[in-house]
Amino acid sequence: MTGAVMEFLGAELREMGGAGARQGNWRSGRDANGVLWLVMDCEGSGVNVISRKVLEELDQLLAAAEKDMPKALVIRSAKDAGFAAGADISEFKDVAADPEKLLKEGHAVFDRLAALSCPTICVVHGAALGGGFEMALACDIRIGVKGASFAFPEVQLGLHPGLGGTFRSIALIDPTEAMTLMLTGKSAHTRKAKSLGLLDAVVEERHVAAAVEAAANGKLEEREQGLKSRAFGLGAARSYAARQMRSATEKKAPKAHYPAPYALIDLWEEHGDDAKAMQKAEIESFGKLLQTDTSKNLQRAFFLRQRLRGNAKGEDGIAHVHVIGAGAMGAEIAAVAAIQGKQVTLGDTSPEALGRAIKLAREICGSKHLSSVDKRDALDRLMPDPKGYGIAAADLIIEAGPEKVDIKQKIYDGLKSGMKKGAILASNTSSLSVDELAEHAPDAARFAGLHFFNPVSKVDLVEVIKGADTSSDTATRLAAFCGTIKKLPVHVSDYPGFLVNRALVPYMMEAMALMDEGVSKEVIDTAALRFGMPMGPVTLADQVGLDIGLHVATSLSDGLEKPMAPISQILRDKVAAGETGKKTGKGFYDWFDGTPHPSSDEDAPDDLTDRLILPMLDACVEVLRQGIVAEADDIDAAMIFATGWAPFRGGPMHYAQARGIDEIVRRLEQLEQAYGPRFAPDPGWKTLG
């Protein structure tokens, strides 16, 4: 139980067994004022999840409260990590087997909480997600400790809220704001939560007791329903807003791929003026969505994320990180490490580059909604180091220099006498051989690749690349380091393109071959977007940087036995002219007016989508056959969390199985006949099925 929670339960509760009586996942007790405290403290976990057991125990506690009504009832979390991380996703299979029965049981618990005759108060610190948010909504009053946030992440699982969040949220706040939270899954951080009306008060931790007392005595102002909320009680107003919501949603999440947002909009449009009807419809809709392939595959993506988190277990033994190179990648790596508590020195010979890096770090702190204190502390941990003084103290040195072996060799030569004993050196290379680089490293056993993806602050995946001489301890510690900075490590062996680029580059090169054949970039990108990729291959090439794409493609072409599409002369010409994509404002697209959003209804070649997607699948099978990754799930996880690969399809390997291995091989053979050996099915397909 956290010290903060203990402090505000007061001496009366501490006398009742240290933290009140434990009942499974809850601790409870009454303070001297007659307020009943129910403290969620899930056993054997650092976070709370709203499991069936948690709800059953809460129901029992509420039944006891009804028999001896307290002055007020307070719900809060005992976990430092926050209020609650949402539902127990592992139980969704049980819910899917009998959704109406189990969902009604959950609703009955929150209905019971909402119906208590005494004031019910939810105190939230950290995040209240999904079912945790819905529990808070069932209370009369919500008090937020600074740093509190609320979100409905169900849409990321192909669902909408299923424990009353739909009708309770639209009744509490502006319905369009509530719908936005549910449709996007975005968080409402403390200030926004207060302005929306999700929070009735925001206090420092030390003032929680006083705020609870005020709430129990009816001294917190009650929020009245606004004019806009009353207006949406009219069916015509909801229908008009619903049409706008569907149109906006279709641009980002087509109904054919993501049915949940549209089911939610239908719920609101049809039942937004009748809470009981909306509750019944919510239960029915949630049960149907659980059965969809989209939800099953997005749940799969959730467990793939958990799988990668499992790679990060253990102690990293890394307190001080020195990053060499203050370019775009090095600056982001340094900022992210500092935000997550590492002492970081950032080396570069350019004062201007170091200045830009610190400015970027401030921007990243802002984007992550850090408090002023946390932002100050993070920036204090990030030290510009043009002279490289941090090298001698660093437990980990991350080299993020240009992608040229001779430059990296010079960097490594300069480290040989300066690194402390036992320190690890890792390269952020995206395309160079780790084994070749290891020949120049001070200690090959303590050298590996650590491939972050751009932008580091937003892309979670990191490839931990083990060379032939990399020790297991080094790879394990690097994976653990990724975990400490909230990244998802995947273990891969040295190979041209490693895993992600080996699969991704053929996608971009095939797109350029199609352009050489006269297919427009808009048609190509539209086909990829309709398949479910987050970005078309031409837009992606621009965003990565055409110069980087050319370098990686050349490296892969030289290192692979199997050919890719020929490197386009147009690509070479663009790079030679300095038109390298987003970073220069012009590549294949013009970026001066912002990110392009290609959309085309022009006729496309019948085989266009397969020409883009199947080379990625074939490369993934090659990587698996070569033993570059341990299992197919590692491939699916890496491609989803590095590239956003159509998560509703479950990842490339899962998609191949779902579509049918024989069908994939047949199509590859047809494409090989039409376009040459780059489409020849990898021998590894024979082992699948």
C-alpha positions as CSV (number, residue, x, y, z in Angstrom):
1,M,0.0,0.0,0.0
2,T,1.4,3.4,-0.9
3,G,2.5,5.8,1.8
4,A,0.4,8.5,0.3
5,V,-2.8,6.5,0.6
6,M,-1.9,5.4,4.1
7,E,-1.4,9.0,5.1
8,F,-4.9,10.0,4.1
9,L,-6.6,7.0,5.6
10,G,-5.7,8.5,8.9
11,A,-4.7,7.1,12.3
12,E,-8.2,5.5,12.8
13,L,-7.7,3.2,9.8
14,R,-4.1,2.4,10.7
15,E,-5.4,1.1,14.0
16,M,-7.7,-1.2,12.2
17,G,-5.0,-3.6,11.0
18,G,-2.6,-1.3,9.3
19,A,-4.7,-0.5,6.3
20,G,-8.2,-1.6,7.1
21,A,-9.5,-5.2,6.8
22,R,-8.4,-6.9,3.6
23,Q,-11.0,-8.7,1.5
24,G,-9.3,-10.2,-1.4
25,N,-8.3,-7.3,-3.7
26,W,-9.7,-4.6,-1.4
27,R,-8.9,-3.0,1.9
28,S,-11.6,-1.4,3.9
29,G,-12.4,0.5,7.1
30,R,-14.2,3.5,8.6
31,D,-12.5,6.5,9.8
32,A,-13.4,8.5,12.9
33,N,-15.9,10.6,10.9
34,G,-17.8,7.5,9.8
35,V,-16.5,7.6,6.2
36,L,-16.1,4.2,4.7
37,W,-12.8,3.8,2.7
38,L,-12.6,1.1,0.0
39,V,-9.1,0.8,-1.2
40,M,-8.4,-1.2,-4.3
41,D,-5.2,-3.2,-3.9
42,C,-5.1,-6.1,-6.4
43,E,-3.1,-8.9,-5.0
44,G,0.2,-9.9,-6.6
45,S,0.3,-7.0,-9.0
46,G,1.8,-3.5,-9.2
47,V,-1.4,-2.2,-10.9
48,N,-5.1,-2.6,-10.4
49,V,-7.2,-4.2,-13.0
50,I,-11.0,-4.5,-13.0
51,S,-11.4,-8.2,-13.0
52,R,-14.5,-10.3,-12.3
53,K,-13.1,-11.1,-8.8
54,V,-12.6,-7.4,-8.1
55,L,-16.2,-6.6,-9.0
56,E,-17.6,-9.5,-7.0
57,E,-15.7,-8.4,-3.9
58,L,-16.8,-4.8,-4.4
59,D,-20.4,-6.0,-4.6
60,Q,-20.0,-7.7,-1.3
61,L,-18.5,-4.6,0.3
62,L,-21.4,-2.4,-1.1
63,A,-23.9,-4.9,0.2
64,A,-22.4,-4.6,3.7
65,A,-22.4,-0.8,3.4
66,E,-26.1,-0.8,2.6
67,K,-26.8,-2.6,5.9
68,D,-24.8,0.0,7.9
69,M,-24.8,3.1,5.7
70,P,-21.6,5.2,6.2
71,K,-21.6,9.0,6.2
72,A,-19.8,8.7,2.8
73,L,-18.0,6.1,0.8
74,V,-14.6,6.7,-0.7
75,I,-13.0,4.5,-3.4
76,R,-9.3,4.9,-4.2
77,S,-6.3,2.9,-5.2
78,A,-3.4,1.7,-3.1
79,K,-1.1,1.4,-6.0
80,D,1.7,4.0,-6.8
81,A,1.1,3.2,-10.5
82,G,-2.3,4.8,-10.5
83,F,-6.0,4.1,-10.0
84,A,-6.7,1.2,-12.4
85,A,-5.4,0.0,-15.7
86,G,-8.8,-1.1,-17.0
87,A,-10.4,-4.4,-17.4
88,D,-8.6,-7.8,-17.2
89,I,-8.2,-8.5,-20.9
90,S,-7.4,-12.1,-20.2
91,E,-11.0,-12.6,-19.1
92,F,-12.5,-11.4,-22.4
93,K,-12.7,-14.9,-23.7
94,D,-14.9,-15.8,-20.8
95,V,-17.1,-12.8,-21.4
96,A,-17.4,-13.7,-25.1
97,A,-18.7,-17.1,-24.2
98,D,-21.7,-15.6,-22.4
99,P,-21.5,-11.8,-22.8
100,E,-25.0,-10.8,-21.7
101,K,-24.8,-12.7,-18.4
102,L,-21.3,-11.5,-17.4
103,L,-21.8,-7.9,-18.5
104,K,-25.1,-7.6,-16.7
105,E,-23.3,-8.8,-13.5
106,G,-20.7,-6.1,-13.9
107,H,-23.3,-3.4,-14.6
108,A,-25.2,-4.5,-11.5
109,V,-22.2,-3.8,-9.3
110,F,-21.7,-0.2,-10.7
111,D,-25.5,0.4,-10.6
112,R,-25.4,-0.6,-6.9
113,L,-22.5,1.9,-6.3
114,A,-24.4,4.6,-8.2
115,A,-27.6,4.0,-6.2
116,L,-26.1,4.2,-2.7
117,S,-27.9,6.8,-0.6
118,C,-24.7,8.3,0.9
119,P,-22.3,10.4,-1.1
120,T,-19.8,8.3,-3.1
121,I,-16.4,9.8,-3.8
122,C,-13.7,8.5,-6.1
123,V,-10.2,9.7,-5.4
124,V,-8.0,9.3,-8.5
125,H,-4.2,9.5,-8.7
126,G,-2.5,8.5,-11.9
127,A,-4.5,7.0,-14.7
128,A,-8.1,5.7,-14.5
129,L,-8.5,3.7,-17.7
130,G,-11.5,1.8,-19.1
131,G,-13.3,-0.1,-16.3
132,G,-11.4,2.0,-13.8
133,F,-12.8,5.2,-15.4
134,E,-16.3,3.6,-15.5
135,M,-16.0,2.9,-11.7
136,A,-15.2,6.5,-11.1
137,L,-18.2,7.6,-13.3
138,A,-20.5,5.5,-11.1
139,C,-19.5,7.7,-8.1
140,D,-21.2,11.0,-7.3
141,I,-18.0,12.9,-6.9
142,R,-14.5,12.6,-8.4
143,I,-11.5,14.2,-6.7
144,G,-8.2,14.2,-8.7
145,V,-4.8,14.3,-7.3
146,K,-2.6,16.4,-9.6
147,G,-1.4,14.1,-12.4
148,A,-4.7,12.2,-12.6
149,S,-5.9,11.3,-16.0
150,F,-8.9,9.5,-17.6
151,A,-9.2,7.5,-20.8
152,F,-11.4,4.9,-22.6
153,P,-8.8,2.8,-24.4
154,E,-11.4,0.2,-25.4
155,V,-11.4,1.4,-29.0
156,Q,-7.8,0.1,-29.3
157,L,-9.2,-3.3,-28.6
158,G,-12.0,-3.0,-31.2
159,L,-14.6,-2.3,-28.5
160,H,-16.4,0.6,-26.8
161,P,-16.9,1.0,-23.1
162,G,-18.9,-1.9,-21.7
163,L,-19.5,-1.2,-18.0
164,G,-21.7,1.8,-18.3
165,G,-19.1,4.3,-19.6
166,T,-21.3,5.2,-22.7
167,F,-24.4,6.5,-20.9
168,R,-22.7,7.7,-17.7
169,S,-20.1,9.8,-19.6
170,I,-22.5,11.6,-21.8
171,A,-24.8,12.3,-18.8
172,L,-21.9,13.9,-16.9
173,I,-20.1,16.0,-19.5
174,D,-20.7,17.6,-22.9
175,P,-21.8,14.5,-24.9
176,T,-19.6,15.4,-27.9
177,E,-16.6,15.6,-25.6
178,A,-17.5,12.3,-24.0
179,M,-17.9,10.7,-27.5
180,T,-14.5,12.1,-28.5
181,L,-12.9,10.4,-25.6
182,M,-14.6,7.1,-26.4
183,L,-14.0,7.3,-30.2
184,T,-10.3,8.2,-29.9
185,G,-9.1,6.6,-26.7
186,K,-7.2,9.8,-25.9
187,S,-6.5,10.7,-22.3
188,A,-8.0,13.7,-20.5
189,H,-5.2,14.8,-18.3
190,T,-5.8,16.7,-15.0
191,R,-6.4,20.2,-16.3
192,K,-8.6,19.0,-19.2
193,A,-10.5,16.5,-17.0
194,K,-11.3,19.4,-14.6
195,S,-12.5,21.7,-17.4
196,L,-14.6,18.9,-18.9
197,G,-16.3,18.2,-15.6
198,L,-14.9,14.8,-15.1
199,L,-13.2,16.1,-11.9
200,D,-15.1,18.0,-9.2
201,A,-11.8,19.0,-7.5
202,V,-8.1,18.8,-8.0
203,V,-5.8,18.8,-5.0
204,E,-2.4,18.0,-3.9
205,E,-2.0,14.6,-2.2
206,R,-1.7,16.2,1.2
207,H,-5.1,17.8,0.8
208,V,-7.0,14.7,-0.1
209,A,-8.4,14.2,3.4
210,A,-9.8,17.8,3.5
211,A,-11.3,17.4,0.1
212,V,-13.0,14.1,1.0
213,E,-14.4,15.7,4.2
214,A,-15.8,18.6,2.1
215,A,-17.4,16.2,-0.3
216,A,-18.9,14.1,2.5
217,N,-20.4,17.3,4.0
218,G,-21.8,18.5,0.6
219,K,-19.5,21.4,0.3
220,L,-18.3,20.7,-3.2
221,E,-20.3,22.4,-5.8
222,E,-22.5,20.1,-7.9
223,R,-22.1,20.3,-11.6
224,E,-25.2,21.2,-13.5
225,Q,-26.0,19.8,-17.0
226,G,-25.1,22.4,-19.6
227,L,-27.2,23.8,-22.4
228,K,-25.3,21.7,-25.0
229,S,-26.0,18.5,-23.0
230,R,-29.7,19.3,-22.9
231,A,-29.7,20.1,-26.6
232,F,-28.4,16.6,-27.5
233,G,-31.4,15.2,-25.7
234,L,-33.1,16.0,-29.0
235,G,-32.9,13.2,-31.6
236,A,-32.4,15.6,-34.5
237,A,-29.4,17.3,-32.9
238,R,-27.8,13.9,-32.1
239,S,-28.4,12.7,-35.7
240,Y,-26.7,15.7,-37.2
241,A,-23.7,15.3,-34.8
242,A,-23.6,11.5,-35.5
243,R,-23.3,12.1,-39.2
244,Q,-20.3,14.4,-38.7
245,M,-18.7,11.9,-36.3
246,R,-19.1,9.0,-38.9
247,S,-17.6,11.2,-41.6
248,A,-14.6,12.2,-39.5
249,T,-14.1,8.6,-38.2
250,E,-14.1,7.1,-41.7
251,K,-11.1,9.2,-42.6
252,K,-9.0,7.6,-39.9
253,A,-10.7,4.2,-39.1
254,P,-12.7,2.8,-42.0
255,K,-15.8,0.9,-40.8
256,A,-14.8,-2.2,-42.8
257,H,-11.7,-2.5,-40.6
258,Y,-12.8,-0.9,-37.3
259,P,-16.6,-1.4,-36.5
260,A,-16.5,-0.3,-32.9
261,P,-16.6,3.5,-33.3
262,Y,-19.6,3.2,-35.6
263,A,-21.4,0.9,-33.2
264,L,-20.8,3.5,-30.5
265,I,-22.1,6.4,-32.7
266,D,-25.2,4.3,-33.4
267,L,-25.7,3.7,-29.7
268,W,-25.6,7.4,-28.9
269,E,-27.7,8.5,-31.9
270,E,-30.5,6.0,-31.1
271,H,-30.4,6.0,-27.3
272,G,-28.6,9.1,-26.2
273,D,-31.8,10.5,-24.5
274,D,-32.6,7.3,-22.5
275,A,-29.9,5.9,-20.1
276,K,-31.7,2.6,-19.5
277,A,-32.1,1.9,-23.2
278,M,-28.5,2.9,-23.9
279,Q,-27.3,0.6,-21.1
280,K,-29.1,-2.3,-22.5
281,A,-27.9,-1.5,-26.0
282,E,-24.3,-1.1,-24.7
283,I,-24.3,-4.6,-23.3
284,E,-25.7,-6.1,-26.6
285,S,-23.2,-4.1,-28.7
286,F,-20.2,-4.9,-26.6
287,G,-21.0,-8.6,-26.8
288,K,-21.2,-8.5,-30.6
289,L,-18.0,-6.6,-31.0
290,L,-16.1,-9.2,-28.8
291,Q,-16.9,-11.7,-31.6
292,T,-15.4,-9.7,-34.4
293,D,-12.1,-10.6,-36.0
294,T,-11.1,-6.9,-35.5
295,S,-11.5,-7.2,-31.7
296,K,-9.8,-10.6,-31.5
297,N,-6.8,-9.4,-33.5
298,L,-6.5,-6.1,-31.5
299,Q,-6.7,-8.1,-28.3
300,R,-3.9,-10.3,-29.8
301,A,-1.9,-7.1,-30.3
302,F,-2.4,-6.2,-26.6
303,F,-0.9,-9.6,-25.6
304,L,1.9,-9.2,-28.1
305,R,2.8,-6.0,-26.3
306,Q,2.8,-7.9,-23.0
307,R,5.1,-10.5,-24.7
308,L,7.6,-7.8,-25.5
309,R,7.4,-6.3,-22.1
310,G,8.4,-9.7,-20.8
311,N,11.7,-9.4,-22.7
312,A,12.5,-6.3,-20.5
313,K,12.5,-8.1,-17.1
314,G,15.5,-7.9,-14.8
315,E,17.9,-5.2,-13.7
316,D,19.8,-3.2,-16.3
317,G,22.5,-1.9,-14.0
318,I,22.4,1.3,-16.1
319,A,22.2,4.6,-14.3
320,H,24.2,6.9,-16.6
321,V,23.7,6.9,-20.4
322,H,26.0,8.8,-22.7
323,V,24.6,9.4,-26.2
324,I,27.0,10.2,-29.1
325,G,25.4,12.4,-31.7
326,A,22.7,15.1,-31.2
327,G,21.0,14.6,-34.5
328,A,17.3,13.7,-34.7
329,M,17.7,10.2,-33.4
330,G,20.4,10.9,-30.7
331,A,18.5,13.9,-29.4
332,E,15.2,11.9,-29.0
333,I,17.0,8.9,-27.4
334,A,18.7,11.2,-24.9
335,A,15.4,13.0,-24.1
336,V,13.4,9.8,-23.6
337,A,16.1,8.3,-21.3
338,A,16.2,11.4,-19.2
339,I,12.5,11.6,-18.9
340,Q,12.4,8.1,-17.6
341,G,15.0,8.8,-14.9
342,K,18.4,8.1,-16.4
343,Q,21.3,10.5,-16.0
344,V,22.1,11.4,-19.5
345,T,25.0,13.2,-21.2
346,L,24.7,14.1,-24.8
347,G,27.8,14.5,-26.9
348,D,28.2,16.3,-30.1
349,T,30.8,18.7,-31.5
350,S,28.1,21.1,-32.7
351,P,26.8,23.5,-30.0
352,E,23.9,24.3,-32.4
353,A,22.9,20.6,-32.5
354,L,23.1,20.4,-28.7
355,G,20.9,23.5,-28.4
356,R,18.3,22.0,-30.8
357,A,18.4,18.8,-28.8
358,I,17.6,20.5,-25.5
359,K,14.8,22.5,-27.2
360,L,13.4,19.2,-28.5
361,A,13.6,17.6,-25.1
362,R,11.5,20.4,-23.7
363,E,8.9,19.8,-26.5
364,I,8.8,16.1,-25.7
365,C,8.3,16.8,-22.0
366,G,5.3,19.0,-23.0
367,S,3.8,16.4,-25.3
368,K,4.0,13.8,-22.5
369,H,2.1,16.2,-20.1
370,L,4.8,16.2,-17.5
371,S,4.3,18.4,-14.5
372,S,6.5,21.4,-14.1
373,V,8.5,19.6,-11.4
374,D,8.9,16.4,-13.5
375,K,9.9,18.5,-16.6
376,R,12.5,20.4,-14.5
377,D,13.9,17.2,-13.1
378,A,14.1,15.5,-16.6
379,L,15.9,18.5,-18.1
380,D,18.2,18.6,-15.1
381,R,19.2,15.0,-15.9
382,L,20.0,15.8,-19.5
383,M,23.4,17.4,-19.8
384,P,24.9,18.7,-23.1
385,D,28.5,17.3,-23.2
386,P,30.5,18.7,-26.2
387,K,33.7,17.5,-24.6
388,G,32.6,13.9,-24.0
389,Y,33.2,14.0,-20.2
390,G,30.3,11.7,-19.6
391,I,31.9,8.8,-21.4
392,A,34.1,7.8,-18.5
393,A,31.1,7.6,-16.1
394,A,28.6,6.0,-18.4
395,D,27.2,2.5,-17.9
396,L,25.8,2.6,-21.4
397,I,27.1,4.5,-24.5
398,I,24.7,4.7,-27.4
399,E,26.3,5.7,-30.6
400,A,23.9,7.6,-32.9
401,G,26.3,8.8,-35.5
402,P,26.0,8.8,-39.3
403,E,25.4,5.5,-41.1
404,K,29.0,5.1,-42.3
405,V,31.3,2.4,-41.1
406,D,34.4,4.6,-41.2
407,I,32.8,7.3,-39.1
408,K,31.6,4.8,-36.5
409,Q,35.1,3.3,-36.5
410,K,36.6,6.6,-35.6
411,I,34.1,7.1,-32.8
412,Y,34.8,3.6,-31.4
413,D,38.6,4.2,-31.6
414,G,38.1,7.3,-29.4
415,L,36.3,5.3,-26.8
416,K,38.7,2.4,-26.3
417,S,40.7,4.1,-23.5
418,G,37.9,6.2,-22.1
419,M,35.0,3.8,-21.3
420,K,34.7,2.5,-17.7
421,K,35.1,-1.2,-17.0
422,G,31.9,-3.2,-17.7
423,A,30.2,-0.5,-19.7
424,I,28.2,-1.4,-22.8
425,L,28.5,0.2,-26.2
426,A,25.5,0.0,-28.5
427,S,25.0,1.4,-32.0
428,N,21.7,2.8,-33.2
429,T,22.5,1.6,-36.7
430,S,19.5,0.9,-38.9
431,S,21.3,-0.9,-41.7
432,L,25.0,-1.7,-41.0
433,S,26.2,-5.1,-39.9
434,V,26.6,-5.4,-36.1
435,D,29.2,-8.0,-36.6
436,E,31.2,-5.7,-38.9
437,L,30.9,-2.8,-36.4
438,A,31.9,-5.1,-33.6
439,E,35.3,-5.6,-35.2
440,H,36.0,-2.0,-34.3
441,A,34.3,-1.9,-30.9
442,P,36.4,-1.8,-27.7
443,D,34.9,-5.1,-26.5
444,A,32.8,-7.2,-28.9
445,A,31.1,-9.0,-26.0
446,R,29.8,-5.8,-24.6
447,F,28.7,-4.4,-28.0
448,A,25.3,-4.8,-29.7
449,G,22.9,-2.9,-31.9
450,L,20.1,-0.9,-30.3
451,H,17.9,0.2,-33.1
452,F,15.3,2.8,-32.1
453,F,12.7,4.0,-34.6
454,N,11.9,7.6,-35.6
455,P,10.4,9.4,-33.7
456,V,11.8,7.7,-30.6
457,S,9.4,9.5,-28.3
458,K,6.4,8.0,-30.2
459,V,7.5,4.6,-31.5
460,D,7.7,2.0,-28.8
461,L,9.7,-0.8,-30.4
462,V,13.5,-1.2,-30.1
463,E,15.4,-4.0,-31.9
464,V,18.1,-5.4,-29.6
465,I,20.6,-6.8,-32.1
466,K,22.9,-9.5,-30.9
467,G,26.1,-10.0,-32.9
468,A,28.1,-13.2,-33.1
469,D,30.2,-12.1,-30.1
470,T,27.6,-10.2,-28.1
471,S,27.3,-11.8,-24.7
472,S,23.9,-12.9,-23.4
473,D,24.4,-10.6,-20.4
474,T,24.8,-7.6,-22.7
475,A,21.7,-8.4,-24.7
476,T,19.6,-9.1,-21.5
477,R,20.8,-5.8,-19.9
478,L,20.0,-3.8,-23.0
479,A,16.5,-5.3,-23.2
480,A,16.0,-4.5,-19.5
481,F,17.2,-0.9,-20.2
482,C,14.5,-0.6,-22.9
483,G,12.0,-1.6,-20.3
484,T,13.2,1.1,-17.9
485,I,12.7,3.8,-20.5
486,K,9.2,2.4,-21.4
487,K,10.2,0.8,-24.7
488,L,9.4,-2.6,-26.1
489,P,12.5,-4.7,-26.9
490,V,12.6,-7.5,-29.5
491,H,15.6,-9.7,-29.6
492,V,17.0,-10.2,-33.1
493,S,20.3,-11.5,-34.6
494,D,22.5,-9.6,-37.0
495,Y,21.1,-9.8,-40.6
496,P,20.7,-7.3,-43.5
497,G,17.9,-5.0,-42.4
498,F,17.6,-6.9,-39.1
499,L,13.8,-7.6,-38.8
500,V,11.7,-4.5,-39.4
501,N,13.7,-2.9,-42.2
502,R,14.2,-6.3,-43.9
503,A,10.4,-6.5,-44.2
504,L,9.7,-2.8,-44.8
505,V,12.2,-1.9,-47.5
506,P,10.7,-4.2,-50.1
507,Y,7.3,-2.5,-49.5
508,M,8.8,0.9,-50.3
509,M,10.9,-0.4,-53.2
510,E,8.0,-2.2,-54.9
511,A,6.0,1.1,-54.6
512,M,8.8,2.8,-56.6
513,A,8.8,0.1,-59.2
514,L,5.1,0.6,-59.6
515,M,5.7,4.3,-60.1
516,D,8.3,3.5,-62.7
517,E,5.5,1.5,-64.5
518,G,3.3,4.6,-64.5
519,V,1.1,3.9,-61.5
520,S,0.6,7.2,-59.6
521,K,1.9,7.6,-56.0
522,E,-1.6,8.5,-54.8
523,V,-3.1,5.2,-56.2
524,I,-0.3,3.2,-54.6
525,D,-0.6,4.9,-51.2
526,T,-4.4,4.6,-51.3
527,A,-4.2,0.9,-51.9
528,A,-1.9,0.4,-48.9
529,L,-4.2,2.6,-46.7
530,R,-7.2,0.6,-47.7
531,F,-5.4,-2.6,-46.7
532,G,-4.9,-1.1,-43.3
533,M,-1.4,0.2,-43.3
534,P,-1.1,3.5,-41.3
535,M,0.8,5.1,-44.1
536,G,1.3,4.4,-47.8
537,P,4.8,3.3,-48.9
538,V,5.5,6.5,-50.8
539,T,4.5,8.7,-47.9
540,L,6.5,6.5,-45.6
541,A,9.6,6.7,-47.8
542,D,9.3,10.5,-47.7
543,Q,8.9,10.5,-43.9
544,V,11.9,8.2,-43.3
545,G,14.0,10.2,-45.6
546,L,14.7,9.3,-49.2
547,D,18.5,9.4,-48.6
548,I,18.1,7.0,-45.6
549,G,15.8,4.8,-47.7
550,L,18.3,4.7,-50.5
551,H,21.1,3.8,-48.2
552,V,19.2,1.0,-46.5
553,A,17.9,-0.3,-49.8
554,T,21.5,-0.4,-51.2
555,S,22.7,-2.1,-48.1
556,L,20.0,-4.8,-48.3
557,S,20.5,-5.3,-52.1
558,D,24.2,-6.0,-51.5
559,G,23.6,-8.3,-48.5
560,L,20.7,-10.5,-49.5
561,E,20.6,-13.5,-51.7
562,K,17.1,-12.8,-52.9
563,P,16.6,-9.7,-55.1
564,M,14.2,-6.8,-54.3
565,A,12.6,-4.5,-56.8
566,P,15.4,-2.6,-58.6
567,I,16.3,0.7,-56.9
568,S,14.4,3.4,-58.8
569,Q,16.4,5.9,-60.8
570,I,13.8,8.5,-59.7
571,L,14.8,7.8,-56.1
572,R,18.5,8.3,-56.9
573,D,17.7,11.5,-58.7
574,K,15.6,12.9,-55.8
575,V,18.4,12.2,-53.4
576,A,21.0,13.8,-55.7
577,A,18.8,16.9,-56.0
578,G,18.5,17.2,-52.2
579,E,14.8,16.4,-52.3
580,T,14.9,13.9,-49.5
581,G,11.3,14.0,-48.2
582,K,9.7,15.6,-45.1
583,K,12.9,16.9,-43.6
584,T,13.6,19.1,-46.6
585,G,10.0,19.9,-47.4
586,K,9.9,18.0,-50.6
587,G,10.4,14.4,-51.8
588,F,7.9,12.5,-53.8
589,Y,5.3,14.7,-52.1
590,D,5.3,18.3,-51.2
591,W,5.5,18.6,-47.4
592,F,5.5,22.4,-47.0
593,D,1.8,22.5,-46.2
594,G,2.0,19.5,-43.8
595,T,1.6,15.7,-44.0
596,P,0.1,14.6,-47.3
597,H,-3.1,12.6,-47.1
598,P,-3.3,10.8,-50.5
599,S,-6.7,9.5,-51.6
600,S,-7.5,8.3,-55.1
601,D,-10.4,6.6,-56.7
602,E,-8.5,6.0,-60.0
603,D,-8.5,2.4,-61.3
604,A,-5.6,0.4,-59.8
605,P,-3.9,-2.7,-61.2
606,D,-5.6,-5.8,-59.9
607,D,-2.5,-7.1,-58.2
608,L,-1.4,-3.8,-56.7
609,T,-2.1,-4.6,-53.1
610,D,-0.5,-8.1,-53.2
611,R,2.6,-6.6,-54.9
612,L,3.0,-4.3,-51.9
613,I,2.0,-6.6,-49.1
614,L,3.2,-10.1,-50.1
615,P,6.9,-9.1,-50.3
616,M,6.7,-8.0,-46.7
617,L,5.2,-11.4,-45.7
618,D,7.8,-13.3,-47.6
619,A,10.6,-11.3,-46.0
620,C,9.1,-12.1,-42.6
621,V,9.1,-15.8,-43.4
622,E,12.7,-15.6,-44.5
623,V,13.7,-13.9,-41.2
624,L,11.9,-16.6,-39.3
625,R,13.5,-19.4,-41.3
626,Q,17.0,-17.9,-40.8
627,G,16.4,-17.8,-37.0
628,I,16.8,-14.1,-36.8
629,V,13.9,-14.0,-34.4
630,A,12.8,-16.8,-32.1
631,E,9.1,-17.0,-33.0
632,A,6.5,-15.7,-35.4
633,D,4.8,-13.7,-32.6
634,D,8.0,-11.7,-32.3
635,I,7.6,-10.7,-36.0
636,D,4.0,-9.7,-35.6
637,A,4.8,-7.7,-32.4
638,A,7.7,-5.9,-34.0
639,M,5.9,-5.0,-37.2
640,I,2.8,-3.7,-35.3
641,F,4.7,-1.6,-32.8
642,A,7.4,-0.3,-35.1
643,T,5.4,0.3,-38.2
644,G,1.7,0.2,-37.2
645,W,1.3,-2.8,-39.5
646,A,-2.5,-3.2,-39.8
647,P,-3.1,-4.2,-36.2
648,F,-6.7,-5.2,-36.8
649,R,-5.2,-8.1,-38.9
650,G,-3.1,-9.3,-36.0
651,G,0.3,-8.9,-37.7
652,P,1.8,-10.1,-41.0
653,M,2.4,-13.7,-39.9
654,H,-1.1,-14.0,-38.4
655,Y,-2.6,-12.5,-41.5
656,A,-0.8,-15.0,-43.6
657,Q,-2.2,-17.9,-41.6
658,A,-5.7,-16.4,-41.7
659,R,-5.6,-15.8,-45.4
660,G,-4.1,-19.3,-46.0
661,I,-0.5,-20.3,-46.5
662,D,-1.3,-22.2,-49.8
663,E,-3.1,-19.1,-51.1
664,I,-0.2,-16.9,-50.3
665,V,2.3,-19.2,-51.9
666,R,0.1,-19.5,-55.0
667,R,-0.1,-15.7,-55.4
668,L,3.6,-15.3,-54.9
669,E,4.2,-17.9,-57.7
670,Q,1.9,-16.0,-60.0
671,L,3.7,-12.7,-59.2
672,E,7.0,-14.4,-59.8
673,Q,5.9,-15.5,-63.3
674,A,4.7,-12.0,-64.0
675,Y,7.5,-9.9,-62.5
676,G,10.5,-12.1,-61.8
677,P,12.4,-13.8,-59.0
678,R,11.9,-11.2,-56.3
679,F,8.5,-12.7,-55.7
680,A,9.7,-16.3,-55.5
681,P,8.2,-17.9,-52.3
682,D,10.8,-18.4,-49.6
683,P,11.5,-22.0,-48.7
684,G,10.2,-21.2,-45.1
685,W,6.6,-21.2,-46.3
686,K,6.8,-25.0,-46.5
687,T,7.3,-25.3,-42.7
688,L,4.2,-23.2,-42.0
689,G,0.5,-24.2,-42.2
